[in-house]
């Protein structure tokens, strides 16, 4: 393995190892208790979140992704899960306002817990990793470009959350496989 590969892997391991597991457990409880989970993130963060939404579906959760035509209206008992690594994206601000006005709880995953979007959340899960908010000049810390470190850490975090949710919800691997589409 070349030094560049090892550096990238070490950076991902470092970011994931600094995630507060009590925050992860609380986020998992919020997901497990929600009547419906609606998700939103932009760009490459959105791609990671769509993969997590798919796994939530495999776990038997009622879940949707903003932008799909089948997103139900949110209300009390629902959870709006937003990923906003840089801490402020105007679309996230607007959608959180709608979700909160409807009575839904808001969970934000971010690298910038002091940002405007996390400030609107009921609960914040922080991934301490470089995003596009701090990828230039003296604040740049990763060999990976832009927000790639945060996005890679998101993938690992979400897979670990799936494992925790399997136990919390008492869902077997066989049950998850039974929820997998047959339309491929």
Secondary structure, DSSP 8 states (H G I E B T S, - for coil): --HHHHHHHHHHHHHHHTS-HHHHHHHHHHHHH-S-EEEE--HHHHHHHHHHHHHHHHTT--EEETTSTT-----TT-EEEEE-TTS--HHHHHHHHHHHHTT-EEEEEES-TTSHHHHT-SEEEE-----TTS-SGGG---SS-TTHHHHHHHHHHHHHHHHHHHHHHT--HHHHHHTS-S--
